[in-house]
Amino acid sequence: MREASGSAFEGIFRLITALSGWWLALASRRQACGRRGRAWAEISLPNLRHNTEALRRALPGGCRLMAVVKANAYGHGDVAICRCLSRVGVDAFAVATVDEGVRLRKSGVRGEILVLGYTPVSRAGELSWYRLTQAVVDAEHARELDGSGKRLRVHIKVNTGMNRLGEDWGHVAEIASVFSLRRLRVTGIFTHLCVSDRLGGVETALTERQIGAFRSLLDGLRKEGIPIPLTHLQSSYGVLNYPGLPCDLARVGIALYGVLSTSEGAVRQSVALRPVLELKSRVVLVRSVRPGEGVGYGREFTVREDMRVAVVSIGYGDGLPRSLSLGKGRMLIRGRFAPVVGRICMDQLAVDVTGISDVRRGDMVTLIGTDGGERISAEEVAAASGTITNELLSRLGGRLERVFLDSSLTTRL
Ligand SMILES: *Cc1c(COP(=O)(O)O)cnc(C)c1O
């Protein structure tokens, strides 16, 4: 367990962290303007701010936005994202793990930080010291945390049909008993909708049942004389497809980053979102390949006609799915589409630039984003690799630089 080492020391530490963050932001901005950089994610803080405001307008009165910033803010860089969100008044965050929460606190993030995932009682000291709010995954978990001897803030997670975490909604007495545990302060109660992204008859009925189950539990608790703490049940699709649900918080992740999980399917309430992330890399070499020659590992791709191939300095080691190999993926160079040829490697890949004149070493390659009049969306890349944007973005690796546009928004907390 970690202990305090004096508030003066902590103050100085925070100041140094803030100053170095400022320097780094400035340095990376310079780098973005220059022509260096192997592979990087450009993060538009103005777009993040736009999405925050658009989503807030979509919430009913009295419902606050809880920004879900787990998995390094879906690959966007959690500390900078939280600092920017704090500046526009967001005061509630959700992470998946204690370590993510501790990291944010050490970077000076204030407000409520809810740990959504299971935390063993052995880490209760950190929950308390860093003032993190823990999701209680069932009544037994609550009793274990209470037994730690630490005073903890918790939100009770309720299972209404997803069957992942949460005490079953029908166990009213069990849930009520959590409120009487001496050292736990129950500040919230929540559930998670599992098919709110789809609007078919079956899915809508299931979601309505989940909502009804949650309400019935709250009624049960009221009957026991328990004052109801903060309630929340919507994530991004919950907000878009079930707007107007009366609750205190909405846990929004993917929509905050300006994309939906897939581009398929309609949503009931359309919110004008702007993608926050662009993914870029560089051409490091251009070569001619003769017919009959292969490109890349396994020689699974053979050139039929003379081809100009550009080697790009990004690979699956950066989080780019290897399943985009062999023509499944494409990228933009000089405003034109270039398909992937051969197998994507750990650190590099090759694209066909035969039809694009004048491609040279150092040219910028856009994997997600716009170049000239063309655009490749995160939804397109996710679909081409057989997944959803949530996975694609959250797997973008630590090796990628994060370049924050409008870094002035990150410099002050
Ligand atoms: C990840 C997560 C969210 C955010 O989901 P999005 O679909 O990205 O908005 C909300 N609630 C819980 C419990 C989660 O695990």
The ligand as a MOL file (V3000), in Angstrom:
LIG
                    3D

  0  0  0     0  0            999 V3000
M  V30 BEGIN CTAB
M  V30 COUNTS 15 15 0 0 0
M  V30 BEGIN ATOM
M  V30 1 C -16.8560 0.9830 -21.3780 0
M  V30 2 C -18.0610 1.2170 -20.5910 0
M  V30 3 C -18.8940 2.3200 -20.8870 0
M  V30 4 C -18.6820 3.2150 -22.0820 0
M  V30 5 O -19.2230 2.5930 -23.2150 0
M  V30 6 P -19.2980 3.3110 -24.6510 0
M  V30 7 O -20.0990 2.3950 -25.4620 0
M  V30 8 O -17.8970 3.4520 -25.1290 0
M  V30 9 O -19.9350 4.6320 -24.4430 0
M  V30 10 C -19.9600 2.5640 -20.0350 0
M  V30 11 N -20.1990 1.7490 -18.9730 0
M  V30 12 C -19.4430 0.6720 -18.6840 0
M  V30 13 C -19.7890 -0.1670 -17.5220 0
M  V30 14 C -18.3700 0.3600 -19.5010 0
M  V30 15 O -17.6300 -0.7270 -19.2200 0
M  V30 END ATOM
M  V30 BEGIN BOND
M  V30 1 1 1 2
M  V30 2 1 2 3
M  V30 3 2 2 14
M  V30 4 1 3 4
M  V30 5 2 3 10
M  V30 6 1 4 5
M  V30 7 1 5 6
M  V30 8 2 6 7
M  V30 9 1 6 8
M  V30 10 1 6 9
M  V30 11 1 10 11
M  V30 12 2 11 12
M  V30 13 1 12 13
M  V30 14 1 12 14
M  V30 15 1 14 15
M  V30 END BOND
M  V30 END CTAB
M  END
